[in-house]
Amino acid sequence: MVHTDKCPNCGSMNIGEGTWTGYAALMPKGKKFSNGAPVEVSVCRDCGHLFCFRTTKPEKF
């Protein structure tokens, strides 16, 4: 996946970054005892579109 600083929905360059919190960790399929990994997301500050989801710990998968 290519990280971009341009909203694919409206073309805005006004992009913020966020992290899912709480129970929204990405869980590996078939690994019942994994704690999962945090997910970071790019968000357009103009239209609110969420895009470019990525985990901070890809090695867990």
C-alpha distance matrix in Angstrom:
0.0 3.8 6.5 9.4 13.0 14.1 14.6 13.5 16.7 19.4 18.0 19.3 18.4 20.0 17.1 17.9 16.3 17.5 17.7 18.9 22.4 25.0 24.3 20.8 19.3 16.8 19.0 18.5 20.0 23.4 23.9 26.6 27.4 24.1 23.7 20.0 17.6 17.2 14.3 13.4 12.8 12.9 16.0 17.7 21.2 22.7 21.9 20.5 17.2 14.8 11.0 7.8 9.2 8.8 11.7 13.8 15.1 12.7 15.8 17.6 15.8
3.8 0.0 3.8 6.3 10.0 11.3 12.7 12.1 15.7 17.7 15.8 16.9 15.6 17.5 15.0 16.2 15.2 17.3 18.2 20.0 23.5 26.5 26.3 22.7 21.4 19.4 22.0 21.8 23.5 27.0 27.3 29.8 30.4 26.9 26.2 22.6 19.8 18.8 15.8 14.0 13.0 12.1 15.1 16.3 19.6 21.1 20.7 19.7 16.8 14.8 11.1 8.0 10.6 10.4 13.6 15.1 16.9 15.1 18.2 20.3 18.9
6.5 3.8 0.0 3.8 7.0 9.1 10.7 11.2 14.6 16.2 14.2 14.5 12.8 14.3 11.6 12.6 11.7 14.1 15.4 17.7 21.1 24.4 24.7 21.2 20.1 18.7 21.8 22.2 24.3 27.8 27.7 30.0 30.3 26.7 25.4 21.9 18.8 17.1 14.1 11.6 10.4 8.9 12.1 13.4 16.5 18.3 18.3 17.2 14.7 12.7 9.4 6.4 9.3 9.3 12.6 13.7 16.3 15.3 18.6 20.5 19.7
9.4 6.3 3.8 0.0 3.8 5.5 7.7 8.7 12.2 13.2 10.7 11.0 9.3 11.4 9.3 11.3 11.6 14.5 16.7 19.1 22.6 26.0 26.5 23.0 22.5 21.4 24.6 25.3 27.3 30.9 30.9 33.0 33.4 29.8 28.3 24.9 21.7 19.6 16.4 13.4 11.4 8.8 10.9 11.2 14.2 15.5 15.9 15.4 13.2 12.1 9.3 7.7 11.2 12.2 15.6 16.8 19.7 18.9 22.3 24.1 23.3
13.0 10.0 7.0 3.8 0.0 3.8 6.7 9.3 12.0 12.0 9.4 8.5 6.0 7.9 6.2 8.9 10.2 13.6 16.4 19.2 22.5 26.1 27.1 23.7 23.6 23.0 26.5 27.7 29.8 33.4 33.3 35.0 35.2 31.6 29.8 26.5 23.2 20.6 17.5 14.0 11.7 8.4 9.7 9.2 11.5 12.9 14.1 13.9 12.5 12.1 10.3 9.6 13.0 14.2 17.5 18.2 21.5 21.3 24.8 26.4 25.9
14.1 11.3 9.1 5.5 3.8 0.0 3.8 6.3 8.8 8.5 5.6 5.7 4.7 7.5 7.0 10.4 12.3 15.4 18.4 20.6 24.1 27.6 28.4 24.8 25.1 24.4 27.9 29.1 30.8 34.6 34.7 36.4 36.9 33.5 31.8 28.4 25.3 22.7 19.3 16.1 13.2 9.6 9.8 8.2 10.8 11.1 11.8 12.5 10.9 11.5 9.9 10.4 14.0 16.1 19.6 20.9 24.1 23.6 27.2 28.6 27.8
14.6 12.7 10.7 7.7 6.7 3.8 0.0 3.8 5.4 5.7 4.7 5.2 6.4 7.9 7.2 10.3 12.1 14.6 17.4 19.1 22.6 25.9 26.6 23.0 23.8 23.1 26.6 28.0 29.4 33.2 33.6 35.1 35.8 32.6 30.8 27.5 24.6 22.0 18.4 15.6 12.1 8.7 7.9 6.0 9.2 9.1 8.7 9.4 7.4 8.6 7.8 9.6 12.9 15.7 19.3 21.1 24.2 23.8 27.5 28.4 27.4
13.5 12.1 11.2 8.7 9.3 6.3 3.8 0.0 3.8 6.0 5.7 8.2 9.8 11.7 10.9 13.6 14.9 16.9 19.3 20.4 24.1 27.2 27.3 23.6 24.3 23.1 26.3 27.4 28.4 32.2 33.0 34.6 35.7 32.6 31.2 27.7 25.2 23.0 19.2 16.9 13.5 10.8 10.4 9.1 12.5 11.9 10.5 11.3 8.3 9.4 7.9 9.7 13.1 16.0 19.8 22.0 24.8 23.8 27.5 28.3 26.8
16.7 15.7 14.6 12.2 12.0 8.8 5.4 3.8 0.0 3.8 6.1 8.2 11.0 12.1 11.8 14.4 16.0 17.6 20.1 20.8 24.4 27.2 27.4 23.8 25.0 24.1 27.4 28.8 29.6 33.4 34.3 35.6 36.8 33.9 32.4 29.0 26.7 24.3 20.6 18.4 14.7 12.2 10.6 8.6 11.6 10.2 7.9 9.3 6.7 9.2 9.1 12.0 14.8 18.2 21.8 24.2 27.0 26.2 30.0 30.4 29.0
19.4 17.7 16.2 13.2 12.0 8.5 5.7 6.0 3.8 0.0 3.8 5.6 9.1 10.3 11.2 14.3 16.8 18.8 21.7 22.8 26.2 29.3 29.8 26.4 27.7 27.1 30.5 32.1 33.1 36.9 37.6 38.9 39.9 36.9 35.1 31.8 29.3 26.7 23.0 20.4 16.7 13.6 11.6 8.5 10.6 8.2 7.0 9.7 8.5 11.5 11.9 14.6 17.6 20.8 24.3 26.4 29.5 28.9 32.7 33.3 32.1
18.0 15.8 14.2 10.7 9.4 5.6 4.7 5.7 6.1 3.8 0.0 3.8 6.6 9.0 10.1 13.7 16.2 18.9 21.9 23.6 27.1 30.4 31.0 27.5 28.4 27.7 31.2 32.5 33.7 37.5 38.1 39.6 40.5 37.2 35.5 32.1 29.3 26.7 23.1 20.2 16.8 13.3 12.0 9.1 11.2 9.6 9.6 11.9 10.6 12.8 12.3 14.1 17.6 20.3 23.9 25.6 28.8 28.2 31.9 32.9 31.8
19.3 16.9 14.5 11.0 8.5 5.7 5.2 8.2 8.2 5.6 3.8 0.0 3.8 5.4 7.4 11.0 14.1 16.9 20.3 22.3 25.5 29.0 30.1 26.8 27.8 27.6 31.2 32.8 34.4 38.2 38.4 39.7 40.3 37.0 34.9 31.7 28.8 25.8 22.4 19.2 15.8 12.2 10.4 7.1 8.3 6.9 8.4 10.5 10.3 12.5 12.6 14.4 17.6 20.2 23.6 24.9 28.3 28.2 31.9 32.9 32.2
18.4 15.6 12.8 9.3 6.0 4.7 6.4 9.8 11.0 9.1 6.6 3.8 0.0 3.8 5.7 9.4 12.5 15.8 19.3 21.8 24.9 28.5 29.9 26.6 27.2 27.1 30.8 32.3 34.3 38.0 37.9 39.3 39.6 36.1 34.0 30.9 27.6 24.7 21.5 18.0 15.1 11.3 10.4 7.8 8.8 8.9 11.1 12.3 12.1 13.4 13.0 13.9 17.1 19.1 22.3 23.1 26.6 26.7 30.3 31.6 31.2
20.0 17.5 14.3 11.4 7.9 7.5 7.9 11.7 12.1 10.3 9.0 5.4 3.8 0.0 3.8 6.9 10.5 13.6 17.3 19.8 22.6 26.2 27.9 24.9 25.8 26.2 30.0 31.9 34.0 37.7 37.4 38.5 38.6 35.2 32.7 29.8 26.6 23.3 20.4 16.8 14.0 10.3 8.7 6.1 5.6 6.7 9.6 10.3 11.2 12.4 13.0 14.3 16.9 19.0 21.9 22.5 26.2 26.8 30.4 31.3 31.3
17.1 15.0 11.6 9.3 6.2 7.0 7.2 10.9 11.8 11.2 10.1 7.4 5.7 3.8 0.0 3.8 6.9 10.1 13.7 16.4 19.3 23.0 24.5 21.4 22.2 22.5 26.3 28.2 30.4 34.0 33.6 34.8 34.8 31.4 29.0 26.1 22.8 19.6 16.6 13.0 10.3 6.6 5.7 4.7 5.7 8.1 10.0 9.4 9.6 9.8 10.0 11.0 13.3 15.3 18.1 18.7 22.4 23.1 26.6 27.5 27.6
17.9 16.2 12.6 11.3 8.9 10.4 10.3 13.6 14.4 14.3 13.7 11.0 9.4 6.9 3.8 0.0 3.8 6.8 10.5 13.4 16.1 19.7 21.7 18.8 19.6 20.5 24.3 26.5 28.9 32.4 31.7 32.6 32.3 28.9 26.3 23.6 20.4 16.9 14.3 10.7 8.5 5.8 5.2 6.3 6.4 9.9 11.6 9.8 10.5 9.7 10.5 11.2 12.5 14.1 16.3 16.6 20.4 21.6 25.0 25.7 26.1
16.3 15.2 11.7 11.6 10.2 12.3 12.1 14.9 16.0 16.8 16.2 14.1 12.5 10.5 6.9 3.8 0.0 3.8 7.2 10.4 13.1 16.8 18.6 15.9 16.2 17.1 20.9 23.1 25.8 29.2 28.2 29.1 28.7 25.3 22.6 20.0 16.7 13.2 10.7 7.1 5.8 4.7 6.0 8.8 9.6 13.2 14.1 11.6 11.6 9.5 9.9 9.8 10.1 11.1 12.8 12.9 16.7 18.1 21.6 22.1 22.7
17.5 17.3 14.1 14.5 13.6 15.4 14.6 16.9 17.6 18.8 18.9 16.9 15.8 13.6 10.1 6.8 3.8 0.0 3.8 6.8 9.3 13.1 15.0 12.5 13.2 14.6 18.4 21.0 23.7 26.9 25.8 26.4 25.9 22.7 19.8 17.4 14.4 10.7 8.6 5.7 5.2 6.4 7.2 10.6 11.3 14.8 15.1 11.9 12.2 9.5 10.6 10.8 9.8 10.7 11.7 12.0 15.6 17.4 20.7 20.6 21.4
17.7 18.2 15.4 16.7 16.4 18.4 17.4 19.3 20.1 21.7 21.9 20.3 19.3 17.3 13.7 10.5 7.2 3.8 0.0 3.8 6.2 9.9 11.7 9.3 9.6 11.5 15.1 17.9 20.7 23.8 22.4 22.8 22.2 19.0 16.0 13.8 10.9 7.1 5.8 4.4 6.0 8.8 10.3 13.9 14.9 18.3 18.2 14.7 14.5 11.3 12.1 11.7 9.5 9.6 9.5 9.7 12.9 15.1 18.1 17.6 18.7
18.9 20.0 17.7 19.1 19.2 20.6 19.1 20.4 20.8 22.8 23.6 22.3 21.8 19.8 16.4 13.4 10.4 6.8 3.8 0.0 3.8 7.0 8.3 5.7 7.0 9.4 12.8 16.1 18.5 21.5 20.3 20.3 20.0 17.1 14.2 12.1 10.0 6.7 5.6 6.5 7.7 11.0 11.9 15.6 16.7 19.7 19.0 15.2 14.9 11.7 12.8 12.9 10.0 10.6 10.1 11.1 13.6 15.5 18.4 17.1 17.9
22.4 23.5 21.1 22.6 22.5 24.1 22.6 24.1 24.4 26.2 27.1 25.5 24.9 22.6 19.3 16.1 13.1 9.3 6.2 3.8 0.0 3.8 6.4 5.8 7.3 10.7 13.5 17.0 19.6 22.1 20.4 19.8 19.0 16.5 13.1 12.0 10.5 7.6 8.3 9.7 11.4 14.5 15.2 18.7 19.2 22.4 21.8 18.0 18.2 15.2 16.6 16.6 13.7 13.8 12.4 12.8 14.7 17.2 19.6 17.9 19.3
25.0 26.5 24.4 26.0 26.1 27.6 25.9 27.2 27.2 29.3 30.4 29.0 28.5 26.2 23.0 19.7 16.8 13.1 9.9 7.0 3.8 0.0 3.8 5.6 7.4 11.1 13.0 16.7 19.0 21.0 19.2 17.9 17.1 15.2 11.8 11.6 11.3 9.4 10.9 13.0 14.7 18.0 18.5 22.0 22.6 25.6 24.7 20.9 21.0 18.1 19.5 19.7 16.4 16.4 14.7 15.1 16.3 18.7 20.7 18.4 19.9
24.3 26.3 24.7 26.5 27.1 28.4 26.6 27.3 27.4 29.8 31.0 30.1 29.9 27.9 24.5 21.7 18.6 15.0 11.7 8.3 6.4 3.8 0.0 3.8 5.6 8.9 10.1 13.9 15.7 17.6 16.1 14.6 14.4 12.8 9.9 9.6 10.3 9.5 10.8 13.7 15.4 18.9 19.7 23.2 24.3 27.0 25.7 21.9 21.5 18.4 19.5 19.6 16.0 16.1 14.2 15.3 15.8 17.7 19.5 16.7 17.8
20.8 22.7 21.2 23.0 23.7 24.8 23.0 23.6 23.8 26.4 27.5 26.8 26.6 24.9 21.4 18.8 15.9 12.5 9.3 5.7 5.8 5.6 3.8 0.0 3.8 6.5 8.9 12.6 14.5 17.1 16.1 15.4 15.6 13.4 10.8 9.1 9.0 7.6 7.8 10.7 12.0 15.6 16.5 20.1 21.5 24.2 22.7 18.9 18.2 14.9 15.8 15.9 12.3 12.7 11.4 13.1 14.1 15.5 17.9 15.5 16.1
19.3 21.4 20.1 22.5 23.6 25.1 23.8 24.3 25.0 27.7 28.4 27.8 27.2 25.8 22.2 19.6 16.2 13.2 9.6 7.0 7.3 7.4 5.6 3.8 0.0 3.8 6.2 9.7 12.3 14.9 13.4 13.3 13.1 10.3 7.8 5.5 5.2 4.9 6.3 9.9 12.2 15.9 17.7 21.4 23.1 26.0 24.7 21.1 19.9 16.3 16.4 15.6 11.8 11.0 8.8 10.3 10.6 12.1 14.2 11.8 12.7
16.8 19.4 18.7 21.4 23.0 24.4 23.1 23.1 24.1 27.1 27.7 27.6 27.1 26.2 22.5 20.5 17.1 14.6 11.5 9.4 10.7 11.1 8.9 6.5 3.8 0.0 3.8 6.8 9.3 12.3 11.5 12.3 12.8 9.8 8.6 5.2 5.3 6.4 6.6 10.3 12.3 16.0 18.1 21.7 23.9 26.5 25.0 21.6 19.8 16.1 15.5 14.2 10.5 9.5 7.4 9.9 9.6 10.0 12.2 9.8 9.7
19.0 22.0 21.8 24.6 26.5 27.9 26.6 26.3 27.4 30.5 31.2 31.2 30.8 30.0 26.3 24.3 20.9 18.4 15.1 12.8 13.5 13.0 10.1 8.9 6.2 3.8 0.0 3.8 6.3 8.8 7.7 8.6 9.5 6.9 7.1 4.3 6.7 9.2 10.2 14.0 16.0 19.7 21.8 25.4 27.7 30.3 28.6 25.2 23.3 19.7 18.9 17.6 13.9 12.6 10.2 12.3 10.9 10.8 12.0 8.8 8.5
18.5 21.8 22.2 25.3 27.7 29.1 28.0 27.4 28.8 32.1 32.5 32.8 32.3 31.9 28.2 26.5 23.1 21.0 17.9 16.1 17.0 16.7 13.9 12.6 9.7 6.8 3.8 0.0 3.8 6.3 5.7 8.1 9.5 7.1 8.9 6.4 8.6 11.7 12.5 16.0 18.1 21.6 24.1 27.6 30.1 32.6 30.9 27.7 25.4 21.8 20.4 18.7 15.2 13.5 11.2 13.3 11.0 9.9 10.3 7.1 5.7
20.0 23.5 24.3 27.3 29.8 30.8 29.4 28.4 29.6 33.1 33.7 34.4 34.3 34.0 30.4 28.9 25.8 23.7 20.7 18.5 19.6 19.0 15.7 14.5 12.3 9.3 6.3 3.8 0.0 3.8 5.7 8.0 10.6 9.5 11.7 9.8 12.2 15.0 15.4 18.9 20.4 23.8 26.0 29.3 32.0 34.2 32.1 29.0 26.6 23.1 21.8 20.4 17.2 16.0 14.3 16.8 14.6 13.1 13.5 10.5 8.3
23.4 27.0 27.8 30.9 33.4 34.6 33.2 32.2 33.4 36.9 37.5 38.2 38.0 37.7 34.0 32.4 29.2 26.9 23.8 21.5 22.1 21.0 17.6 17.1 14.9 12.3 8.8 6.3 3.8 0.0 3.8 6.1 9.1 9.3 12.4 11.5 14.5 17.7 18.6 22.2 24.0 27.4 29.6 33.0 35.6 37.8 35.8 32.6 30.3 26.8 25.6 24.2 20.9 19.5 17.5 19.5 16.9 15.5 15.1 11.9 10.2
23.9 27.3 27.7 30.9 33.3 34.7 33.6 33.0 34.3 37.6 38.1 38.4 37.9 37.4 33.6 31.7 28.2 25.8 22.4 20.3 20.4 19.2 16.1 16.1 13.4 11.5 7.7 5.7 5.7 3.8 0.0 3.8 5.7 5.8 9.2 9.1 12.4 15.9 17.5 21.1 23.4 27.0 29.4 32.9 35.4 37.9 36.1 32.8 30.7 27.1 26.0 24.3 20.8 19.0 16.4 17.8 14.9 14.2 13.4 9.8 9.3
26.6 29.8 30.0 33.0 35.0 36.4 35.1 34.6 35.6 38.9 39.6 39.7 39.3 38.5 34.8 32.6 29.1 26.4 22.8 20.3 19.8 17.9 14.6 15.4 13.3 12.3 8.6 8.1 8.0 6.1 3.8 0.0 3.8 5.8 8.7 9.7 13.4 16.5 18.4 22.2 24.5 28.2 30.3 33.8 36.0 38.5 36.7 33.3 31.5 28.0 27.4 26.1 22.4 20.9 18.2 19.5 17.0 16.9 16.3 12.5 12.6
27.4 30.4 30.3 33.4 35.2 36.9 35.8 35.7 36.8 39.9 40.5 40.3 39.6 38.6 34.8 32.3 28.7 25.9 22.2 20.0 19.0 17.1 14.4 15.6 13.1 12.8 9.5 9.5 10.6 9.1 5.7 3.8 0.0 3.8 6.6 8.8 12.4 15.7 18.2 21.9 24.6 28.4 30.6 34.3 36.2 39.0 37.5 34.0 32.4 28.8 28.2 26.7 23.0 21.1 17.9 18.5 15.9 16.5 15.5 11.7 12.9
24.1 26.9 26.7 29.8 31.6 33.5 32.6 32.6 33.9 36.9 37.2 37.0 36.1 35.2 31.4 28.9 25.3 22.7 19.0 17.1 16.5 15.2 12.8 13.4 10.3 9.8 6.9 7.1 9.5 9.3 5.8 5.8 3.8 0.0 3.8 5.3 8.8 12.2 14.8 18.4 21.3 25.0 27.4 31.1 33.1 36.0 34.7 31.1 29.6 25.8 25.1 23.4 19.7 17.6 14.3 14.7 12.1 12.9 12.1 8.4 10.0
23.7 26.2 25.4 28.3 29.8 31.8 30.8 31.2 32.4 35.1 35.5 34.9 34.0 32.7 29.0 26.3 22.6 19.8 16.0 14.2 13.1 11.8 9.9 10.8 7.8 8.6 7.1 8.9 11.7 12.4 9.2 8.7 6.6 3.8 0.0 3.8 6.7 9.5 12.6 16.1 19.1 22.8 25.0 28.8 30.5 33.5 32.4 28.8 27.6 23.9 23.5 22.0 18.3 16.3 12.8 12.9 11.0 12.8 12.7 9.3 11.5
20.0 22.6 21.9 24.9 26.5 28.4 27.5 27.7 29.0 31.8 32.1 31.7 30.9 29.8 26.1 23.6 20.0 17.4 13.8 12.1 12.0 11.6 9.6 9.1 5.5 5.2 4.3 6.4 9.8 11.5 9.1 9.7 8.8 5.3 3.8 0.0 3.8 7.0 9.5 13.1 16.0 19.7 22.1 25.8 27.8 30.7 29.6 26.0 24.5 20.8 20.1 18.4 14.7 12.7 9.4 10.2 8.5 9.8 10.5 7.3 8.9
17.6 19.8 18.8 21.7 23.2 25.3 24.6 25.2 26.7 29.3 29.3 28.8 27.6 26.6 22.8 20.4 16.7 14.4 10.9 10.0 10.5 11.3 10.3 9.0 5.2 5.3 6.7 8.6 12.2 14.5 12.4 13.4 12.4 8.8 6.7 3.8 0.0 3.8 6.5 9.8 13.0 16.6 19.3 23.0 24.9 28.0 27.2 23.7 22.3 18.5 17.6 15.7 12.1 9.7 6.2 6.6 5.7 7.8 9.4 7.4 9.2
17.2 18.8 17.1 19.6 20.6 22.7 22.0 23.0 24.3 26.7 26.7 25.8 24.7 23.3 19.6 16.9 13.2 10.7 7.1 6.7 7.6 9.4 9.5 7.6 4.9 6.4 9.2 11.7 15.0 17.7 15.9 16.5 15.7 12.2 9.5 7.0 3.8 0.0 3.8 6.7 10.0 13.6 16.1 19.8 21.5 24.7 24.1 20.6 19.5 15.8 15.3 13.7 10.3 8.5 5.7 5.9 7.2 9.7 12.1 10.8 12.4
14.3 15.8 14.1 16.4 17.5 19.3 18.4 19.2 20.6 23.0 23.1 22.4 21.5 20.4 16.6 14.3 10.7 8.6 5.8 5.6 8.3 10.9 10.8 7.8 6.3 6.6 10.2 12.5 15.4 18.6 17.5 18.4 18.2 14.8 12.6 9.5 6.5 3.8 0.0 3.8 6.6 10.3 12.8 16.5 18.5 21.5 20.7 17.4 15.9 12.2 11.5 10.1 6.6 5.6 4.5 6.3 8.7 10.0 13.3 12.5 13.1
13.4 14.0 11.6 13.4 14.0 16.1 15.6 16.9 18.4 20.4 20.2 19.2 18.0 16.8 13.0 10.7 7.1 5.7 4.4 6.5 9.7 13.0 13.7 10.7 9.9 10.3 14.0 16.0 18.9 22.2 21.1 22.2 21.9 18.4 16.1 13.1 9.8 6.7 3.8 0.0 3.8 7.0 9.9 13.5 15.5 18.6 18.3 15.2 13.9 10.4 9.7 8.1 5.8 5.4 6.0 7.0 10.4 11.8 15.2 15.2 15.8
12.8 13.0 10.4 11.4 11.7 13.2 12.1 13.5 14.7 16.7 16.8 15.8 15.1 14.0 10.3 8.5 5.8 5.2 6.0 7.7 11.4 14.7 15.4 12.0 12.2 12.3 16.0 18.1 20.4 24.0 23.4 24.5 24.6 21.3 19.1 16.0 13.0 10.0 6.6 3.8 0.0 3.8 6.4 10.1 12.4 15.2 14.7 11.6 10.2 6.7 6.2 5.8 4.6 6.5 8.8 10.5 13.8 14.5 18.1 18.2 18.2
12.9 12.1 8.9 8.8 8.4 9.6 8.7 10.8 12.2 13.6 13.3 12.2 11.3 10.3 6.6 5.8 4.7 6.4 8.8 11.0 14.5 18.0 18.9 15.6 15.9 16.0 19.7 21.6 23.8 27.4 27.0 28.2 28.4 25.0 22.8 19.7 16.6 13.6 10.3 7.0 3.8 0.0 3.8 6.9 9.5 12.2 12.1 9.7 8.4 5.9 5.3 5.6 6.9 9.1 11.9 13.2 16.7 17.2 20.9 21.4 21.2
16.0 15.1 12.1 10.9 9.7 9.8 7.9 10.4 10.6 11.6 12.0 10.4 10.4 8.7 5.7 5.2 6.0 7.2 10.3 11.9 15.2 18.5 19.7 16.5 17.7 18.1 21.8 24.1 26.0 29.6 29.4 30.3 30.6 27.4 25.0 22.1 19.3 16.1 12.8 9.9 6.4 3.8 0.0 3.8 6.2 8.8 8.6 6.1 5.7 4.6 6.3 8.4 9.7 12.4 15.1 16.6 20.1 20.6 24.4 24.6 24.4
17.7 16.3 13.4 11.2 9.2 8.2 6.0 9.1 8.6 8.5 9.1 7.1 7.8 6.1 4.7 6.3 8.8 10.6 13.9 15.6 18.7 22.0 23.2 20.1 21.4 21.7 25.4 27.6 29.3 33.0 32.9 33.8 34.3 31.1 28.8 25.8 23.0 19.8 16.5 13.5 10.1 6.9 3.8 0.0 3.8 5.4 5.8 4.9 5.3 6.6 8.2 10.7 12.8 15.7 18.7 20.1 23.6 24.0 27.7 28.1 27.7
21.2 19.6 16.5 14.2 11.5 10.8 9.2 12.5 11.6 10.6 11.2 8.3 8.8 5.6 5.7 6.4 9.6 11.3 14.9 16.7 19.2 22.6 24.3 21.5 23.1 23.9 27.7 30.1 32.0 35.6 35.4 36.0 36.2 33.1 30.5 27.8 24.9 21.5 18.5 15.5 12.4 9.5 6.2 3.8 0.0 3.8 6.1 5.6 8.0 9.6 11.8 14.2 15.8 18.5 21.1 22.1 25.7 26.6 30.2 30.5 30.5
22.7 21.1 18.3 15.5 12.9 11.1 9.1 11.9 10.2 8.2 9.6 6.9 8.9 6.7 8.1 9.9 13.2 14.8 18.3 19.7 22.4 25.6 27.0 24.2 26.0 26.5 30.3 32.6 34.2 37.8 37.9 38.5 39.0 36.0 33.5 30.7 28.0 24.7 21.5 18.6 15.2 12.2 8.8 5.4 3.8 0.0 3.8 5.9 8.2 11.1 13.2 16.0 18.1 21.1 24.0 25.3 28.8 29.3 33.1 33.4 33.0
21.9 20.7 18.3 15.9 14.1 11.8 8.7 10.5 7.9 7.0 9.6 8.4 11.1 9.6 10.0 11.6 14.1 15.1 18.2 19.0 21.8 24.7 25.7 22.7 24.7 25.0 28.6 30.9 32.1 35.8 36.1 36.7 37.5 34.7 32.4 29.6 27.2 24.1 20.7 18.3 14.7 12.1 8.6 5.8 6.1 3.8 0.0 3.8 5.6 9.2 11.7 15.0 16.9 20.3 23.3 25.1 28.4 28.6 32.4 32.4 31.8
20.5 19.7 17.2 15.4 13.9 12.5 9.4 11.3 9.3 9.7 11.9 10.5 12.3 10.3 9.4 9.8 11.6 11.9 14.7 15.2 18.0 20.9 21.9 18.9 21.1 21.6 25.2 27.7 29.0 32.6 32.8 33.3 34.0 31.1 28.8 26.0 23.7 20.6 17.4 15.2 11.6 9.7 6.1 4.9 5.6 5.9 3.8 0.0 3.8 6.4 9.6 13.0 14.2 17.6 20.2 22.1 25.4 25.8 29.6 29.3 28.8
17.2 16.8 14.7 13.2 12.5 10.9 7.4 8.3 6.7 8.5 10.6 10.3 12.1 11.2 9.6 10.5 11.6 12.2 14.5 14.9 18.2 21.0 21.5 18.2 19.9 19.8 23.3 25.4 26.6 30.3 30.7 31.5 32.4 29.6 27.6 24.5 22.3 19.5 15.9 13.9 10.2 8.4 5.7 5.3 8.0 8.2 5.6 3.8 0.0 3.8 6.5 10.2 11.6 15.3 18.3 20.6 23.6 23.6 27.3 27.2 26.4
14.8 14.8 12.7 12.1 12.1 11.5 8.6 9.4 9.2 11.5 12.8 12.5 13.4 12.4 9.8 9.7 9.5 9.5 11.3 11.7 15.2 18.1 18.4 14.9 16.3 16.1 19.7 21.8 23.1 26.8 27.1 28.0 28.8 25.8 23.9 20.8 18.5 15.8 12.2 10.4 6.7 5.9 4.6 6.6 9.6 11.1 9.2 6.4 3.8 0.0 3.8 7.3 8.0 11.6 14.5 16.9 19.8 19.8 23.6 23.4 22.6
11.0 11.1 9.4 9.3 10.3 9.9 7.8 7.9 9.1 11.9 12.3 12.6 13.0 13.0 10.0 10.5 9.9 10.6 12.1 12.8 16.6 19.5 19.5 15.8 16.4 15.5 18.9 20.4 21.8 25.6 26.0 27.4 28.2 25.1 23.5 20.1 17.6 15.3 11.5 9.7 6.2 5.3 6.3 8.2 11.8 13.2 11.7 9.6 6.5 3.8 0.0 3.8 5.8 9.3 12.7 15.3 18.1 17.5 21.3 21.6 20.5
7.8 8.0 6.4 7.7 9.6 10.4 9.6 9.7 12.0 14.6 14.1 14.4 13.9 14.3 11.0 11.2 9.8 10.8 11.7 12.9 16.6 19.7 19.6 15.9 15.6 14.2 17.6 18.7 20.4 24.2 24.3 26.1 26.7 23.4 22.0 18.4 15.7 13.7 10.1 8.1 5.8 5.6 8.4 10.7 14.2 16.0 15.0 13.0 10.2 7.3 3.8 0.0 3.8 6.3 10.1 12.5 15.1 14.4 18.1 18.8 17.8
9.2 10.6 9.3 11.2 13.0 14.0 12.9 13.1 14.8 17.6 17.6 17.6 17.1 16.9 13.3 12.5 10.1 9.8 9.5 10.0 13.7 16.4 16.0 12.3 11.8 10.5 13.9 15.2 17.2 20.9 20.8 22.4 23.0 19.7 18.3 14.7 12.1 10.3 6.6 5.8 4.6 6.9 9.7 12.8 15.8 18.1 16.9 14.2 11.6 8.0 5.8 3.8 0.0 3.8 7.1 10.0 12.4 11.9 15.7 15.8 15.0
8.8 10.4 9.3 12.2 14.2 16.1 15.7 16.0 18.2 20.8 20.3 20.2 19.1 19.0 15.3 14.1 11.1 10.7 9.6 10.6 13.8 16.4 16.1 12.7 11.0 9.5 12.6 13.5 16.0 19.5 19.0 20.9 21.1 17.6 16.3 12.7 9.7 8.5 5.6 5.4 6.5 9.1 12.4 15.7 18.5 21.1 20.3 17.6 15.3 11.6 9.3 6.3 3.8 0.0 3.8 6.6 8.9 8.4 12.2 12.7 12.3
11.7 13.6 12.6 15.6 17.5 19.6 19.3 19.8 21.8 24.3 23.9 23.6 22.3 21.9 18.1 16.3 12.8 11.7 9.5 10.1 12.4 14.7 14.2 11.4 8.8 7.4 10.2 11.2 14.3 17.5 16.4 18.2 17.9 14.3 12.8 9.4 6.2 5.7 4.5 6.0 8.8 11.9 15.1 18.7 21.1 24.0 23.3 20.2 18.3 14.5 12.7 10.1 7.1 3.8 0.0 3.8 5.4 5.8 9.4 9.5 9.9
13.8 15.1 13.7 16.8 18.2 20.9 21.1 22.0 24.2 26.4 25.6 24.9 23.1 22.5 18.7 16.6 12.9 12.0 9.7 11.1 12.8 15.1 15.3 13.1 10.3 9.9 12.3 13.3 16.8 19.5 17.8 19.5 18.5 14.7 12.9 10.2 6.6 5.9 6.3 7.0 10.5 13.2 16.6 20.1 22.1 25.3 25.1 22.1 20.6 16.9 15.3 12.5 10.0 6.6 3.8 0.0 3.8 6.2 8.9 9.6 11.2
15.1 16.9 16.3 19.7 21.5 24.1 24.2 24.8 27.0 29.5 28.8 28.3 26.6 26.2 22.4 20.4 16.7 15.6 12.9 13.6 14.7 16.3 15.8 14.1 10.6 9.6 10.9 11.0 14.6 16.9 14.9 17.0 15.9 12.1 11.0 8.5 5.7 7.2 8.7 10.4 13.8 16.7 20.1 23.6 25.7 28.8 28.4 25.4 23.6 19.8 18.1 15.1 12.4 8.9 5.4 3.8 0.0 3.8 5.4 6.0 8.2
12.7 15.1 15.3 18.9 21.3 23.6 23.8 23.8 26.2 28.9 28.2 28.2 26.7 26.8 23.1 21.6 18.1 17.4 15.1 15.5 17.2 18.7 17.7 15.5 12.1 10.0 10.8 9.9 13.1 15.5 14.2 16.9 16.5 12.9 12.8 9.8 7.8 9.7 10.0 11.8 14.5 17.2 20.6 24.0 26.6 29.3 28.6 25.8 23.6 19.8 17.5 14.4 11.9 8.4 5.8 6.2 3.8 0.0 3.8 5.4 5.8
15.8 18.2 18.6 22.3 24.8 27.2 27.5 27.5 30.0 32.7 31.9 31.9 30.3 30.4 26.6 25.0 21.6 20.7 18.1 18.4 19.6 20.7 19.5 17.9 14.2 12.2 12.0 10.3 13.5 15.1 13.4 16.3 15.5 12.1 12.7 10.5 9.4 12.1 13.3 15.2 18.1 20.9 24.4 27.7 30.2 33.1 32.4 29.6 27.3 23.6 21.3 18.1 15.7 12.2 9.4 8.9 5.4 3.8 0.0 3.8 5.3
17.6 20.3 20.5 24.1 26.4 28.6 28.4 28.3 30.4 33.3 32.9 32.9 31.6 31.3 27.5 25.7 22.1 20.6 17.6 17.1 17.9 18.4 16.7 15.5 11.8 9.8 8.8 7.1 10.5 11.9 9.8 12.5 11.7 8.4 9.3 7.3 7.4 10.8 12.5 15.2 18.2 21.4 24.6 28.1 30.5 33.4 32.4 29.3 27.2 23.4 21.6 18.8 15.8 12.7 9.5 9.6 6.0 5.4 3.8 0.0 3.8
15.8 18.9 19.7 23.3 25.9 27.8 27.4 26.8 29.0 32.1 31.8 32.2 31.2 31.3 27.6 26.1 22.7 21.4 18.7 17.9 19.3 19.9 17.8 16.1 12.7 9.7 8.5 5.7 8.3 10.2 9.3 12.6 12.9 10.0 11.5 8.9 9.2 12.4 13.1 15.8 18.2 21.2 24.4 27.7 30.5 33.0 31.8 28.8 26.4 22.6 20.5 17.8 15.0 12.3 9.9 11.2 8.2 5.8 5.3 3.8 0.0
